[in-house]
Amino acid sequence: MQDGRAPRIKNRAPAAIQITAEQLLREAQERQETAFRAPKQRVEDFEELNEYRGRKRREFEERIRRTRGSIKEWLQYANWEASQNEFARSRSIFERALDVDPRSIQLWLSYTEMELKSRNVQHARNLFDRAVTLLPRVDQLWYKYVYLEELLQNVPGARQVFERWMQWEPDDKAWQAYIKLEERYQELDRASTIYERWIAVRPEPRVWVKWGKFEEDRGRADKAREVFQTALEFYGDEEEQVERAQAVFSAFAKMETRLKEYERARVIYKFALARIPRSKSAGLYASYTKFEKQHGTRSSLESTVLGKRRIQYEEELAHDGRNYDVWFDYARLEEAAWRDLKDEGSTQEELVSSSARVREVYERAVAQVPPGGEKRHWRRYIFLWLDYALFEEIETKDYTRARQIYQTALNLVPHKQFTFAKLWLMFAKFEIRRLELPAARKILGTAIGLCPKEALFKGYIDVEVELREFDRARRLYEKYLEYDAANAPAWIKFAELEAQLQDFARTRAIFELGVSQSPLSMPEVLWKAYIDFEIEEGERATARSLYERLIALSGHVKVWISYALFEAEPIPIPRAEREEEEEEEEDEEEDEEAERKMVPGDPVLARQVLERGYKDLKSKGLKSERVALLEVWKTFEAGHGSAQDVAKVEGMMPIVSKKRHVDQETGQTVEDWDLVFADDERESNPTSFKFLQMAHAWKQTQGKGGPGAGGGGGGILAGFKAATKAASAAAASQDDDALSDVASSHGGESD
């Protein structure tokens, strides 16, 4: 196209014959034209040779005139003259090139190579001398110079070249080459002297290690020890310097191990590890562990493993300083090491050092205060303080320090937001163990005044009860109930305390106060404890009045059941009569439970309670509760009544009927199962009562296996089935709590 744009492709369909990449490459190779090659000229005489040389020289001169700074052109010109055996001309060209760029390394190397090829050794020496004088920092020139002298068996000359080179303080490879030269000619003393000069120039750990290894290999162990000791004196005892010299310590210890001086090696390892931070000495610890596994005892091996675990914990804590689980493991590790030292009978200095290490770990741990003011972040952290205090109290017997730890922890916790009852209680118990009872009471009193909490009240009361300070315990219970009057377990514990002290009047008063509280956390538990107390005291009339009060408040089916069973079961005789009999029979050595006399129950009263309960539930329309009551009633009559009584209760049992009704929301006919009682039908629908009697007869026929048994699908009672115990229990499963209605009717609250 004329405007330079790409042609427009109209047909984008693939070609009929496809060409592969391999075919394209093969065709490109076949069609490639051969490179131009200059024709070979054959010189017949000197005249043609001189003409050829003159023409080439003019070409080279023209080229270097145009590109004077191109070293490549100079090298081609000089090498061509050398190929013509015109060495004088070649030297002249090299010298002219050196005038242009005297610092070209390639130029110097080519110049010396030309002289060596033409066997002009002295010229090559002179060139190397000029080159290293002009370029003393180019190691390649020095290596070539030294190689030339050694190749000519001029060892003193090579040594002289090395001496000139060493004055410039080259890198380590140059020193190593000089040492290897002396080793090749068995000049080991000279090599040792070179090592000493090398150390003076560059006192690096690897140089000390090489020198010590050299002296060991030549069989001079004393000299090797002297080298390593000199190195350790050079680095000193500072932490940074010792850390730098880890390689020296490791090599020194390994040399002593090879020489079977195991104690020397162990001392070296311990000296280094005692001065290097644990987080920076992993390699040295690994070497020490390997050494102890091979040559150590059990105790030394354990101490080595202990060091490795310390390094592991330090690395984890460096990653996350508030990982309290790691702090716990670290502290336990140090405490176990302290106990092992104590059991092994170590010196006092070792024990002090180990205890200081334990304290250091705990101090670092407790310094990691959790961020924010949420208690969940403090739950693990506070146990670090408790473990720290217990270590000081139990292990080191430093009671003053333990007291300071408790006080610091208490000052650290933000008690206005949250507190930890365990911390207060453990501090108080510590003071009790130290026979500082006033201090313990002051601590617990401060805790209750500053941040009252259920666990603090319980712990303080337990302390006073253990000390047999019952008056103080009573005052604490009073404070406890003033703080939380709805706490039913607190009322129960207070009453139990008074019962244990044989003050039954106070016990009853406490129970009465408790059940009269309007908001109560678990009222059913308190009522049950009150009733059980009266039953244990043998006060049936009082217990009966309590049941009546509870029924008036609740009317729950299980209250009726418990009331009926209470009337049917025997209870102990009243305590006054019991104490009189015990005084008369105190000389007899019989079991107290066996000789306790019981007052029998009254099945008639129990039956009356069940009838009252049935009527009450019937009036409330609670069908599933009535079924549960009838099941208990039937069991009761089976044990205490006659066959007629059992039959009467069975006649009161309902049947399960299927009823259809229209759902108000969907407008569809829904089938539900309903409990149908005989007495309800007799009162509400007398005409269908006879039909219900036929249903009961059908049930009995099914039980006996008579006609129609199992064929419930086609009879006139196909829509009914007997309310079995399982069905009634399923219907009554809506209320699982024994006295849950007490809370609702009494205005209580349950957690």
VENMODA-V756321 format. One record per backbone hydrogen bond with DSSP energy under -1.0 kcal/mol. NH is the residue of the N-H (numbers start at 0). CO is the residue of the C=O. If there is no record, write none. Layout:
BEGIN
{{NH	CO} {NH	CO}}
END
This chain:
BEGIN
{{23	19} {24	20} {25	21} {26	22} {27	23} {28	24} {29	25} {30	26} {48	44} {49	45} {50	46} {51	47} {52	48} {53	49} {54	50} {55	51} {56	52} {57	53} {58	54} {59	55} {60	56} {61	57} {62	58} {63	59} {64	60} {65	61} {66	62} {69	66} {73	69} {74	70} {75	71} {76	72} {77	73} {78	74} {79	75} {80	76} {81	77} {82	78} {83	79} {84	81} {85	80} {86	84} {89	85} {90	86} {91	87} {92	88} {93	89} {94	90} {95	91} {96	92} {97	93} {98	94} {99	95} {100	96} {103	100} {107	103} {108	104} {109	105} {110	106} {111	107} {112	108} {113	109} {114	110} {115	111} {116	112} {117	113} {118	115} {119	114} {120	118} {123	119} {124	120} {125	121} {126	122} {127	123} {128	124} {129	125} {130	126} {131	127} {132	128} {133	129} {134	130} {137	134} {141	137} {142	138} {143	139} {144	140} {145	141} {146	142} {147	143} {148	144} {149	145} {150	146} {151	147} {152	149} {153	148} {154	152} {157	153} {158	154} {159	155} {160	156} {161	157} {162	158} {163	159} {164	160} {165	161} {166	162} {167	164} {168	165} {174	170} {175	171} {176	172} {177	173} {178	174} {179	175} {180	176} {181	177} {182	178} {183	179} {184	180} {185	182} {186	181} {187	185} {190	186} {191	187} {192	188} {193	189} {194	190} {195	191} {196	192} {197	193} {198	194} {199	195} {200	196} {201	197} {203	201} {207	203} {208	204} {209	205} {210	206} {211	207} {212	208} {213	209} {214	210} {215	211} {216	212} {217	213} {218	215} {219	214} {223	219} {224	220} {225	221} {226	222} {227	223} {228	224} {229	225} {230	226} {231	227} {232	228} {233	229} {234	230} {235	231} {241	237} {242	238} {243	239} {244	240} {245	242} {248	244} {249	245} {250	246} {251	247} {252	248} {253	249} {254	250} {255	251} {256	252} {257	253} {258	254} {259	256} {260	255} {261	259} {264	260} {265	261} {266	262} {267	263} {268	264} {269	265} {270	266} {271	267} {272	268} {273	269} {274	271} {275	271} {279	276} {284	280} {285	281} {286	282} {287	283} {288	284} {289	285} {290	286} {291	287} {292	288} {293	289} {294	290} {295	291} {300	296} {301	297} {302	298} {303	299} {304	300} {305	301} {306	302} {307	303} {308	304} {309	305} {310	306} {311	307} {312	308} {313	309} {314	310} {315	311} {316	312} {317	313} {318	314} {319	315} {322	319} {323	321} {326	322} {327	323} {328	324} {329	325} {330	326} {331	327} {332	328} {333	329} {334	330} {335	331} {336	332} {337	333} {338	334} {339	335} {340	336} {341	337} {342	338} {343	339} {345	340} {350	346} {351	347} {352	348} {353	349} {354	350} {355	351} {356	352} {357	353} {358	354} {359	355} {360	356} {361	357} {362	358} {363	359} {364	360} {365	361} {367	364} {368	366} {377	374} {381	377} {383	380} {385	381} {386	382} {387	383} {388	384} {389	385} {390	386} {391	387} {392	388} {393	389} {394	390} {395	390} {397	391} {398	396} {401	397} {402	398} {403	399} {404	400} {405	401} {406	402} {407	403} {408	404} {409	405} {410	406} {411	407} {412	408} {414	412} {416	413} {417	413} {423	419} {424	420} {425	421} {426	422} {427	423} {428	424} {429	425} {430	426} {431	427} {432	428} {433	429} {434	431} {435	430} {439	435} {440	436} {441	437} {442	438} {443	439} {444	440} {445	441} {446	442} {447	443} {448	444} {449	445} {450	446} {456	452} {457	453} {458	454} {459	455} {460	456} {461	457} {462	458} {463	459} {464	460} {465	461} {466	462} {467	464} {468	463} {469	467} {472	468} {473	469} {474	470} {475	471} {476	472} {477	473} {478	474} {479	475} {480	476} {481	477} {482	478} {483	479} {486	483} {487	485} {490	486} {491	487} {492	488} {493	489} {494	490} {495	491} {496	492} {497	493} {498	494} {499	495} {500	496} {501	498} {502	497} {506	502} {507	503} {508	504} {509	505} {510	506} {511	507} {512	508} {513	509} {514	510} {515	511} {516	513} {520	485} {525	521} {526	522} {527	523} {528	524} {529	525} {530	526} {531	527} {532	528} {533	529} {534	530} {535	531} {536	532} {537	534} {538	533} {539	537} {542	538} {543	539} {544	540} {545	541} {546	542} {547	543} {548	544} {549	545} {550	546} {551	547} {552	548} {553	549} {559	555} {560	556} {561	557} {562	558} {563	559} {564	560} {565	561} {566	562} {567	563} {568	564} {570	598} {572	596} {574	536} {577	573} {578	574} {579	575} {580	576} {581	577} {582	578} {583	579} {584	580} {587	584} {594	590} {598	570} {601	566} {605	601} {606	602} {607	603} {608	604} {609	605} {610	606} {611	607} {612	608} {613	609} {614	610} {615	611} {616	612} {617	613} {618	614} {619	615} {621	616} {622	620} {625	621} {626	622} {627	623} {628	624} {629	625} {630	626} {631	627} {632	628} {633	629} {634	630} {635	631} {636	632} {637	633} {638	634} {639	635} {640	636} {645	641} {646	642} {647	643} {648	644} {649	645} {650	646} {652	649} {654	675} {655	720} {656	673} {657	718} {658	671} {660	669} {662	667} {666	662} {669	660} {671	658} {673	656} {675	654} {680	676} {681	677} {682	678} {683	679} {684	680} {691	687} {692	688} {693	689} {694	690} {695	691} {696	692} {697	693} {698	694} {699	695} {700	696} {701	697} {702	698} {703	699} {705	700} {708	705} {710	707} {717	714} {719	716} {720	655} {722	653} {723	721} {727	723} {728	724} {729	725} {730	726} {731	727} {734	731} {741	738} {744	740} {745	741} {747	742} {748	519}}
END
